[in-house]
């Protein structure tokens, strides 16, 4: 399967970012803690060079806690500031203001030497579709500043948001690159819901997820669906369909519904805290 999704407005958004980057001091990049590499836009490092960088491991509550720590160390080693957050319930949000001041200390000191006092740090918030950017901004700002939704690509405009006397945020639409050079990246994005489900083969996606869970999170499927994980991936999907009563008219098994159940249970955290990518196994 070829996983691709690149609405036309994203080409324009990238051009806007190239212009807006000149106005900011700090790039705040949201990544999905379950797939920290695949959920990074490859253009961000080039666009944001010479700027202070903060990575937010968002949806950290859905990811494996040990892997969250390993990913934090991985990015810090590369020179990023890192905060683990859950944008929905606000976990980790309070720490961000302090980290922003730390990340931009050089800029703040430079302003002071020039006699410029209390100019807020100007930050750009970036992230791929459905990584939780709008929810983060709403939580960070303490009010619903941007339209939020659960489907990729809801945020399409550009907004400056004055959070407090120290920070201004420029919200930008999420950007996903036109082509995935490594189809594994596309697969991982599809698993967490960053590609519109309407263009996916859900049967294949479910089978790929089952294969991954059998290899890296043994027992999770058996516990949730009362199935025998020793069978083939398709056999496990068949057992899940039987045990969950997923049937079509005529009593045939509904494999698509069973696959969708597994995918949605993973995305929502009902299968537990699961990380798809590991620092030692880079995409």
VENKA-V253466 format. One record per backbone hydrogen bond with DSSP energy under -0.5 kcal/mol. CO is the residue of the C=O (numbers start at 1). NH is the residue of the N-H. If there is no record, write none. Layout:
co & nh
CO & NH
CO & NH
This chain:
co & nh
1 & 3
2 & 4
7 & 10
8 & 11
8 & 12
9 & 13
10 & 14
11 & 15
12 & 16
13 & 17
14 & 18
15 & 19
16 & 20
17 & 21
19 & 22
20 & 23
21 & 24
25 & 52
26 & 28
26 & 124
27 & 29
27 & 54
28 & 30
28 & 126
29 & 56
31 & 33
31 & 58
32 & 35
34 & 276
34 & 277
35 & 39
37 & 40
39 & 128
40 & 42
41 & 44
42 & 46
43 & 47
44 & 48
46 & 49
48 & 51
52 & 27
53 & 81
54 & 29
54 & 56
55 & 57
55 & 83
56 & 31
56 & 58
57 & 60
57 & 85
58 & 33
59 & 62
59 & 63
60 & 63
62 & 274
64 & 68
65 & 69
66 & 70
67 & 71
68 & 72
69 & 73
70 & 74
71 & 75
72 & 76
73 & 77
74 & 78
75 & 78
75 & 80
76 & 79
81 & 55
83 & 57
85 & 60
86 & 90
86 & 91
90 & 93
90 & 94
91 & 86
92 & 95
93 & 96
93 & 97
95 & 99
96 & 100
97 & 101
98 & 102
99 & 103
100 & 104
102 & 105
104 & 108
105 & 109
106 & 110
107 & 111
108 & 112
109 & 113
110 & 114
111 & 116
112 & 115
115 & 117
118 & 120
121 & 123
121 & 168
122 & 25
122 & 26
123 & 170
124 & 28
124 & 126
125 & 172
126 & 30
127 & 175
128 & 131
132 & 136
133 & 137
134 & 138
135 & 139
136 & 140
137 & 141
138 & 142
138 & 143
143 & 145
151 & 154
154 & 156
159 & 171
161 & 163
161 & 169
164 & 167
166 & 121
167 & 163
167 & 164
168 & 123
169 & 161
169 & 171
170 & 125
171 & 159
179 & 181
181 & 183
182 & 185
182 & 186
183 & 187
184 & 188
185 & 189
186 & 190
187 & 191
188 & 192
189 & 193
189 & 194
189 & 195
190 & 193
196 & 199
197 & 200
200 & 202
201 & 205
202 & 206
203 & 207
204 & 208
205 & 209
206 & 210
207 & 211
208 & 212
209 & 213
210 & 214
211 & 215
212 & 216
213 & 217
217 & 220
219 & 223
220 & 224
221 & 225
222 & 226
227 & 229
228 & 231
232 & 236
233 & 237
234 & 238
235 & 239
236 & 240
237 & 241
238 & 242
239 & 243
240 & 244
241 & 246
242 & 245
245 & 247
246 & 254
248 & 251
252 & 248
253 & 255
254 & 258
255 & 259
256 & 260
257 & 261
258 & 262
259 & 263
260 & 264
261 & 265
262 & 266
263 & 267
264 & 268
265 & 269
265 & 270
265 & 271
266 & 269
269 & 272
272 & 274
278 & 281
281 & 278
